[in-house]
């Protein structure tokens, strides 16, 4: 049974979301906790590839079982963009406000605002094996940002099962009930419980 896992992230929001979903028997370690301060490689052209690359880097360099995620916002009218480039959609500075502004600009005049958030989690075990888990939530992109919770594209993403609210208008507990990351994490947790 795995009792400690590294999550290949220092994103405080992601760490809080996932730690809240893990059973107390599993200790979640961040990259900072294990002394990993370098930028993890993220050079693949798919969410799956990036998640696996990051998890494997930590496994190889730090000797720990590790899972990593990659998340993309896939907008129908933009042929699935920004997708794997969601975090740096408006440039390498990775500013959420700039990404949201670019997205809203790109959607001006588009009738179809349907979109989905998709997360892939890849678990790299010490024996060199990988296990991938996916979660998605369908929704629409709003005309303007609403709400102050969450991060990234949350203020402009209204999930179909969100009661007319954006993810940024939901509490963390409400978001965890339906979020793409929560769904992918549930797959990971089911796997860990069976091990």
N, C-alpha and C positions, 0 to 999 in steps of 0.2 A: 504493500500500500504506500502510495506517495504521501508524504506528510509535509513536504515543503516543495514549492514550485517557484521558479522565477517567471515573472511576467515581463516580457521584453518591452518595457515602457517606463517612462518617468512622467507620463501624463497623469497628473493628480486626479483629474476627473475620471479617466478610465480606471485607474487603480481603485478609487472609491466605489465605482459602480460594480466592478468585478469582485472586490473583497466582500461587499455586501451580499453577494450571491453565493460565495464559497462557504462550505461548512467550517465550523471553528477548528476542526481537526487538521485542516490544511493551511499551512502558513504561506502567505503570499509575499514573495520578495520582489522588490522593484530592482531596476538596473542600478540605482544608487545604493541600494542595500548590499549588492554584491560587488560594488566598486567598479562597475562598468560605466565609464564616463565618455567613451568614444561614441561617435555617430554610428548606428547600426546600418549595414548595407540594405538598401531598398532599391535595387536596380532592375527588378523584374517588371514585366508589363501586364501582370495580373495580380489581383488581390491575393490569390492562393500562393503565387510565387513569392511575393513580398513577405507574407506571413511566415512561410516555410524558411526563407532565407534568414530572416531575423532570429527565429527560434534556433535554427541550426548554428548560427554564429555564436550565440550564448552557450549552447551545448558544447561546441568544439573548444571555445576559448576559456570557459569558466567551469566546465565539468558538471553542469547542473541540468536536470530536466527543466525544460523551459517551454512556455507557450508564448506565441506572439499573435497579434491580430493585425489585420489590415481592413480598413473600412472604406467604402466608396459610396457616394451618392450617384445614382444612375438615373438620369433624366431622359424620359422617352423622346421628347422633342429635340434633344441634343444628341441623339444616337448613343445614349448611354453615358455621355460625358456628364460631369468631370471624371466619374469612375475612379480608376486607380490613381488619378492625379488630383483627387479632391482636396487634399491638404495644401497643395501648391498650385491650385487652379489659376490664381491671379499672380503667381510668381513664386520664386524660391523663398521669399520672406515668410511664407505660410501664415499670413494674417487672415483670421476668420472674417473680419469685416470686409476686407478686400475681396475675398472669395465669394461672399454673399452678394456683394455689390455687382461683381462680374456676372454671377449667375442670374440675378434679377434683370440685368441689362440684356443678357443673351436671350432671355425668355420674353422680352417685350414683343408684343404682336403675335406671340404663339398662342394658339387656342388650347393646345394640350399641355397641361402642367403636371401630368402624372409623373411619378418618380418612385424610386425605392431606395432605401438604405440597405446595404448588404455588408455583412461582416463575415470574414473568414478567420477562424482561429486554427493555427497549426501547432500541434504539440510535438516537440522533439524529445524523445526519450533517450536515456543513456545508452541503450543498445543500438542506437542509430535509426530506429524506426520513427515514422511520422504518422500522426492521426489528425485529419482535418475535420473541422466542424463549421457549418454555415448557418447563418441566421439572416432573415430579411424581413423588412416591414414595408408595406406598400403605402403610398400616400400621394399628396400633391404639394407642389411648391406654391406658397402664398404670394400675393402681390407685394407684400411688405413684411418686414420683420415684426414679430410679436412675441413678447415674453422675455424674461431675463434669466431663466434657469438654463442649465445645459451649456453646450458649447458648439462650436463649428456651425453647421447649417441648421441646428435645432430651431432657431427663431423663424425660419422660413419653410420648415417641413411640417406639414399637417398630416399625421397618419390617419388612414381611413378609420381606424378604431380608436381615434383620440377624442371623439365627441366634439369635433370642430375646433379643437385647440392645437396649437403647434407643440412640438416637443419641449420648447422653451417655456411654455405656459403650464407644463405639468410638473408635479413634484418628482424628485428622484425616484421615489417608490412607485409612482404611477408609470413613469417612463420605463422602469425595470420590468414592469409587467408585460410590456409589448415591444421593447426595443430589439433591434437587430442584434446588438451585442449580447443582450440577455439571452436571446434565443440560441445564439452560437455557444454561449457559455453553458447553457443547459445541456447541450450536446456533449461538451467537454466534461461537465460534472457527471453526467450519466456514465460516460466512459470511465472516469476515475472511480466511481462507486463500484463498478464491476471488476476493477482490477484488484 
